[in-house]
Amino acid sequence: MKFENKKIDDMEKNKASALKKSKNKETLAGIAYKKLETMIITLQLKPGSLWTEKELSELLEIGRMPVREAIQRLDAAHLLTIIPRRGVLVTELKVEEFFLQLEVRRLLEKLIATRAARFATPSERDKFLQLADDYEKVTNEKDELKAIEIDNEFNEFIGVCARNHYAASAISPLHALARRLYYMQYNIDPELTKEINYAHCDLMRAVASGDEILAAEKSDYLLDCVEKLTKLKFDMYMYPKR
C-alpha cells in the first residue's frame, strides 16, 4: 500500500513539474512573441531583413525553443516568413497586399463592431468610453507609441465583447500588420492621422452606446480614413528592390 501511495505521489509530482515547465515555456514564448511583434511594428526589425533563430534568441536574451514558437506564431500572422535552411524574413510592405487585407478587415470589423454594440455588458461599455478618452488624450499629446498601445488594447477588447472567437481570431493577424503601417505613417499627415484617431474614439463611443447601425457606420468611416492615408502616402515608404 505504501509503495502504491509513493508511486501515486511521484506521479503527481512529475505531473506538477511538467506542468510548471510547460507554463514557463509558454510564458517565455509569449514574451518572445510580444517583443518581436513590437520590434517589427516599430521597425526595429526592418522589412525585408533576414534573421536566424539564433540571432533573434540572442537579441531577446530568451532561449531558442520559446523564440522558435514565437517565430511560428509570427509567421502565421504574416509578420515573419520562415525560409527553410536560411532563417526568417521580416515581411515587406506591399501596397497591393494592404488593400487585399483591407477588403477582409471591412467585413470582419463591421461584424465585430455591431456584435460588440449588441452584446457588451454595462462594465464593458464603460471600458469603451474610458478607452475613447485615453485615445483622445494621447492623440492630442502626439504620443504615437501610446496610441498604438491603446489601439491594440481596443482591438483585443472589442473582439472579446463581440462574443465570436472565430471573427476575433481571423482579424487578429490583420491588426498586427495594420499597426506596423500605422506606426510608419503616424506623423506623415498629422491632420489625417488625427482624423483616424478620432474615428477610433467615435467607434468606441458608438459601441458603448449600443447602437449597432451607428457602430457599423463608424467602423466603415474609420477604414475609409485609413485607406485615404495609405493611398496618399504609401509610396514614400516603399523600400527599394534588391
JOMO-V321002 format. One line per field, one symbol per residue. psi: psi as a letter, one per 30 degrees, with the letter a starting at -180 (. if undefined). burial: b if it has 9 or more other ideal C-beta (glycine too) atoms within 8 Angstrom, else e. Layout:
# JOMO-V321002
psi->???
burial->???
This chain:
# JOMO-V321002
psi->eeeeeeeeeeeeeeeeeeeeeeeeeeeeeeeeeeeeeeeeeggejkkfkklleeeeeeefhkleeeeeeeeeefefggflkkjkgebkkkklkkeeeefeeeeeeeeeeeeeeeeeeefkleeeeeeeeeeeeeeeefeffhjeeeeeeeeeeeeeeeeeffhjfeeeeefefeeeeeeeeeeefegejeeeeeeeeeeeeeeeeeeefgjeeeeeeeeeeefeeeeeeeeegeffgkkkk.
burial->eeeeeeeeeeeeeeeeeeeeeeeebeebbbbbbebbbbbbbebebebbebbebebbbeebebeeebbbbbbbbbbebbbbeebeeebbbbbebebeebbebbebbbebbbbbbbbbbebbeeebbbbbbebbebbbebbeeeebebbbebbbbbbbbbbebbebeebbebbbbbbbbbbbbbbbbbebbeebbbbbbbbbbbbbbbbbbbebebbbbbbbbbbebbbbbbeebbeebeeeee
